[in-house]
Amino acid sequence: MKFFHLSDLHIGKQLNGRSLKENQEAVLSQVVEYAKKLHPDAILICGDVYDKTVPSGEAYTMFGDFLGALSEISPKINVLIIAGNHDSPERLSYAGSFLEKHHIHLSVFPPKNQDEYLKKVVLLDEFGPVNFYLMPFFKPGYVRTLFKDNQPEGYEEAVRAVLKRENIDDRERNVILSHQFYAGGGKDPETCESEQAVIMTGGLDRVDASLLTGFDYAALGHIHGSQKVLKETIRYCGTPYKYSVSEEYHKKSIPYVTMKEKGQVLQLEFLPLSGIQDVRRERGKLDEILSRATEESRHDFVSVTITDEEEPYRIRERLEEVFDHLLELRIDNERTRSMFLDQGEQVPVLNPMEAFLQFYQTVRNDEMTERARKVMEKIIQEAKEEEGL
């Protein structure tokens, strides 16, 4: 059994207001070309297909063309898709029954009723069945109707409870698709600017990746850098393109997984992806930066930091004459550092839990107990879910 692992396409995303349409089309075309060459049995897309819950018509068209191109390669290629936190389940599931006839399988909602379970897609090869379990992004409140007597209080408990309901045969090969914030080994996965805004401060959405060790492969979405969690077979594939300057050194790729019979070590390759333009930083004196520009590099998306002590005339204009996709301009010299110091200490923006802890300590002149903290975390999380945050 061979399959590609993709996630976080974020179709329709912009970079500092600049369109990424051509770059997204380029990397999706590369996926199609790899599929033509390698003929995988399945292509897994593990959430955040679109960047917004209400995608543009252009974004719909791009994804539709991508699915159409895959279906033209071979009717035997199965595409398995789950919803991520950026996706609107209702919009992503549009025409789902029609798509399934063309081997495109969607799972956008977790089970909500007692007789519902995770969507399971079974594919066969010479060694027997491979069971793909599709677990879309969900918050604890989404599945509380399943557990009336013992409702899960947080993300980890909710994921554990949902998985426990499944009748998973560990004698067979099992793969899970999931879009959550998994961590393990005493550390969180490496994150970058493009996804940090949706990761909860304090780790309230953290799920222990050890819950997935029973699967032969765990195809994860949500984190934008390619990396393993706990072991090689529990993996974030990362985004297919760089969606922030903080991803400057990321090597974007498709994990290409080959599974043989149960118990054998699976084979994992990485198929490189690259957009038309790179996303990177330039730092130094203005003349140095301009001199480094080449015909190829000057079209990249570039964040520039100028370090001249005597600031040159018309900095932005001179940069834009060379770099036609300038993302941002920063000045780092004695003057700007002095200005920053003169502004005094910056007041940090606290998350709700941090703000309440400060309030509690001021009023009670005492630290909260661990039990009280957990109760307050649950209240804050439920409030966020009610507001759709």
C-alpha positions in Angstrom: 0.0 0.0 0.0 1.4 3.4 -1.1 0.1 6.8 -0.1 1.0 10.5 -0.1 0.5 12.4 3.1 -0.6 16.1 2.7 -2.2 18.7 4.9 -2.6 22.4 5.5 -3.0 23.4 1.8 -4.5 26.7 3.0 -5.8 27.4 -0.5 -6.6 31.1 -0.9 -4.1 32.2 1.7 -2.3 35.5 1.2 1.2 36.5 2.5 1.2 40.1 3.8 -1.6 40.9 1.4 0.1 39.3 -1.6 -1.6 36.6 -3.6 -0.1 33.1 -3.4 -2.3 31.7 -6.2 0.4 30.9 -8.7 2.7 29.3 -6.1 -0.2 27.2 -4.7 -1.1 26.1 -8.2 2.6 25.2 -8.8 2.9 22.9 -5.7 -0.4 21.2 -6.4 0.7 20.6 -10.0 3.9 19.0 -8.6 1.7 16.7 -6.4 -0.2 15.6 -9.5 3.1 15.0 -11.4 4.4 12.8 -8.6 1.1 10.9 -8.6 1.4 10.3 -12.3 4.9 8.9 -11.8 4.4 6.9 -8.7 0.7 5.9 -8.8 -0.1 5.9 -5.0 -3.1 4.0 -3.9 -4.3 6.9 -1.8 -3.6 10.6 -1.2 -4.3 11.8 2.4 -5.2 15.4 3.0 -5.3 16.0 6.7 -7.2 19.2 7.2 -7.1 22.9 6.4 -7.8 22.5 2.8 -8.8 26.2 2.6 -7.4 29.1 4.5 -10.8 30.6 5.4 -14.1 29.1 6.5 -15.7 31.0 3.6 -13.3 30.3 0.7 -13.4 32.4 -2.4 -14.6 31.1 -5.7 -11.0 31.1 -6.9 -10.0 28.8 -4.0 -12.9 26.4 -4.7 -11.9 26.3 -8.4 -8.2 25.6 -7.5 -9.1 22.7 -5.3 -11.6 21.4 -7.7 -9.1 21.4 -10.5 -6.6 19.6 -8.2 -9.1 16.8 -7.5 -10.1 16.6 -11.1 -6.4 16.2 -12.2 -5.9 13.4 -9.7 -9.0 11.6 -10.8 -7.8 11.7 -14.4 -4.6 9.9 -13.6 -6.4 6.8 -12.5 -9.8 6.0 -11.0 -8.0 3.7 -8.6 -6.4 6.6 -6.7 -8.4 7.2 -3.5 -8.4 10.7 -2.0 -9.1 10.9 1.8 -9.9 14.3 3.2 -10.6 15.5 6.7 -11.6 19.0 7.9 -9.2 21.1 9.8 -9.8 24.0 12.2 -9.7 26.5 9.3 -12.3 24.6 7.2 -16.1 25.0 7.3 -17.3 21.4 7.6 -20.5 22.3 5.8 -18.8 23.9 2.8 -16.0 21.2 2.6 -18.6 18.4 2.6 -20.5 19.9 -0.4 -21.3 17.2 -3.0 -19.6 14.6 -0.7 -21.9 11.7 -1.8 -21.1 12.5 -5.5 -17.4 12.7 -4.8 -17.3 9.4 -3.0 -18.4 7.7 -6.3 -15.1 9.0 -7.7 -13.1 7.6 -4.8 -12.9 10.9 -2.9 -13.8 10.3 0.7 -14.6 13.2 3.1 -15.0 13.3 6.9 -15.8 16.8 8.2 -17.7 16.1 11.5 -16.8 13.8 14.4 -19.4 11.3 15.6 -22.2 13.0 17.5 -24.7 10.2 18.1 -24.3 6.9 19.9 -24.6 4.9 16.6 -21.9 7.0 14.8 -18.2 6.3 14.6 -15.2 7.6 12.8 -15.4 7.2 9.1 -13.4 4.2 8.0 -12.1 3.6 4.5 -10.8 0.1 3.8 -8.3 -0.3 0.9 -6.9 -3.7 -0.2 -3.5 -4.8 -1.4 -1.7 -8.1 -1.7 -1.2 -8.3 2.1 -4.9 -7.7 2.9 -6.8 -4.7 4.2 -5.5 -1.3 5.3 -8.0 0.5 7.5 -7.9 4.3 7.3 -9.7 6.1 10.1 -10.7 9.7 9.3 -10.8 11.9 12.4 -11.5 15.6 11.5 -10.6 18.5 13.8 -13.0 18.8 16.8 -13.2 20.6 20.1 -14.4 18.7 23.3 -17.8 20.3 23.1 -18.4 18.7 19.7 -18.5 15.2 21.1 -20.0 15.7 24.6 -23.3 14.2 23.4 -21.5 10.9 23.0 -20.6 10.8 26.7 -23.5 11.9 28.7 -22.4 10.2 31.9 -18.7 10.9 31.8 -18.0 13.9 29.5 -14.4 14.7 28.5 -13.1 17.9 30.1 -10.4 18.7 27.6 -8.9 18.0 24.2 -6.8 15.1 25.2 -9.6 13.4 27.1 -12.0 14.0 24.1 -9.6 12.4 21.6 -8.9 9.5 24.0 -12.6 8.9 24.5 -13.4 9.0 20.8 -10.7 6.6 19.9 -11.7 4.2 22.7 -15.2 3.8 21.1 -13.6 2.5 17.9 -13.3 -1.3 17.4 -9.7 -1.3 16.0 -8.3 -4.7 15.0 -4.6 -4.4 15.9 -3.9 -7.6 13.8 -4.6 -5.5 10.7 -2.8 -2.4 9.4 -4.4 0.8 10.6 -3.8 4.4 9.6 -5.3 7.5 11.2 -5.8 10.9 9.7 -6.1 13.6 12.4 -5.9 17.4 12.7 -5.1 18.3 16.3 -2.2 19.7 18.3 -0.2 16.6 19.2 2.9 16.6 21.3 5.0 14.0 23.0 8.3 13.2 24.6 8.0 16.1 27.0 8.2 18.8 24.3 5.8 20.5 21.9 6.3 20.3 18.1 8.2 23.1 16.5 5.8 25.9 15.4 6.1 29.0 13.2 4.3 32.3 12.9 1.8 31.0 10.3 0.1 28.7 12.7 0.8 30.0 16.2 -2.3 32.2 16.2 -4.6 29.1 16.3 -2.6 27.2 19.0 -4.0 27.9 22.4 -1.8 29.6 25.0 -1.1 27.3 27.9 -1.5 24.2 25.8 -5.2 23.6 26.5 -5.5 22.0 23.1 -2.4 19.8 23.5 -3.0 16.1 23.0 -0.5 13.4 24.0 0.7 11.7 20.8 1.0 8.4 22.7 -2.7 7.9 22.1 -1.7 7.2 18.4 1.1 4.7 19.0 -1.3 1.8 18.2 -1.6 2.9 14.6 0.8 1.8 12.0 0.9 5.3 10.7 -0.6 8.6 12.0 -1.0 11.2 9.3 -1.2 14.5 11.2 -2.2 18.0 10.1 -2.2 21.4 11.9 1.6 22.1 12.3 3.3 23.8 9.3 6.8 22.3 9.7 7.4 18.7 8.6 8.4 16.7 11.7 7.8 13.5 13.7 6.2 13.3 17.1 7.5 10.5 19.4 8.5 8.3 16.5 8.8 8.3 12.7 5.3 6.9 12.1 3.5 9.7 13.9 4.2 12.6 11.7 3.2 16.2 10.7 3.8 16.5 6.9 3.8 20.3 7.1 2.5 22.8 4.5 3.3 22.4 0.8 4.5 26.0 0.6 6.0 28.5 2.9 3.3 30.6 4.5 5.4 32.9 6.7 8.9 34.3 6.7 9.6 32.2 9.8 9.4 29.1 7.5 12.5 30.4 5.5 14.5 27.3 6.1 11.7 24.7 5.8 12.2 22.1 3.2 8.7 21.4 1.9 7.9 17.9 0.8 5.4 15.1 0.6 5.9 12.1 2.9 5.5 9.1 0.6 4.6 6.0 2.6 5.0 2.4 1.5 3.4 -0.2 3.8 4.1 -3.9 3.4 2.6 -6.6 5.6 1.7 -6.1 9.2 4.8 -5.8 11.5 7.2 -4.9 8.8 8.9 -1.5 9.0 7.2 0.9 6.6 9.2 2.8 4.0 9.2 6.6 4.2 10.4 8.9 1.4 10.1 12.7 1.1 9.3 14.1 -2.3 10.4 17.8 -2.5 8.0 20.6 -3.3 8.9 24.2 -4.3 6.9 27.2 -5.3 7.7 29.6 -8.1 9.0 32.1 -5.5 11.0 31.6 -2.3 10.1 33.3 1.0 13.1 34.6 2.8 14.8 37.3 4.8 17.5 39.8 3.9 19.5 41.6 6.6 22.4 44.1 6.3 23.3 47.5 4.9 21.1 48.7 2.0 23.9 48.7 -0.6 25.0 45.2 0.5 21.4 43.8 0.2 20.9 45.4 -3.2 24.2 44.0 -4.5 23.2 40.5 -3.5 20.1 40.5 -5.6 20.1 38.3 -8.8 17.6 38.1 -11.6 16.3 34.9 -10.0 16.2 36.0 -6.3 14.8 39.5 -6.8 11.3 38.1 -7.5 11.1 36.2 -4.1 8.9 37.3 -1.3 11.4 39.1 0.9 11.4 40.6 4.4 14.2 43.2 4.7 16.0 44.5 7.8 18.3 47.5 7.2 21.2 48.0 9.6 22.7 51.2 8.3 23.4 53.6 11.2 22.9 56.6 8.8 19.6 55.7 7.1 19.9 56.0 3.4 17.5 58.2 1.4 14.4 56.6 -0.2 15.0 53.1 1.3 11.7 51.6 0.4 11.7 53.0 -3.1 15.2 51.7 -3.8 14.3 48.3 -2.5 11.1 48.0 -4.5 13.0 48.9 -7.7 15.0 45.7 -7.2 12.6 43.4 -5.1 9.2 43.4 -6.7 7.6 41.3 -3.9 8.8 43.2 -0.8 6.8 41.9 2.2 8.1 44.3 4.9 10.8 46.7 5.8 12.5 47.0 9.2 15.2 49.3 10.5 17.6 47.9 13.1 20.2 50.5 14.3 21.1 52.6 17.3 18.3 55.0 16.7 15.5 52.5 16.5 16.8 50.5 19.5 16.9 53.7 21.5 13.3 54.5 20.5 12.3 51.1 21.7 14.0 51.5 25.1 12.5 55.0 25.5 9.0 53.6 25.1 9.6 51.8 28.4 8.5 48.3 29.3 5.8 46.9 27.1 2.6 45.7 28.8 2.1 42.1 27.8 -1.2 41.0 26.3 -2.4 38.2 28.6 -4.5 35.2 27.7 -7.7 34.7 29.7 -6.2 32.2 32.1 -3.1 34.4 32.8 -5.4 37.4 33.4 -7.6 35.5 35.8 -4.6 34.2 37.8 -3.3 37.8 38.3 -6.8 38.9 39.3 -7.2 36.0 41.7 -3.8 36.6 43.3 -4.6 40.3 43.7 -8.0 39.7 45.3 -7.2 36.7 47.5 -3.5 37.3 48.0 -2.9 33.6 47.5 -2.1 31.1 44.7 -4.9 29.1 43.1 -4.9 25.4 43.9 -4.4 22.9 41.1 -8.0 21.8 41.3 -9.3 25.3 41.0 -7.0 25.9 38.0 -8.4 22.9 36.2 -12.0 24.1 36.9 -11.2 27.6 35.6 -9.5 26.1 32.5 -12.6 24.1 31.7 -14.8 27.2 32.1 -12.6 29.3 29.8 -12.5 26.5 27.2 -16.3 26.1 27.3 -16.7 29.9 26.8 -14.3 29.8 23.8 -16.3 27.0 22.3 -19.6 28.8 22.8 -18.1 31.8 20.9 -16.6 29.6 18.2 -13.0 30.5 19.0 
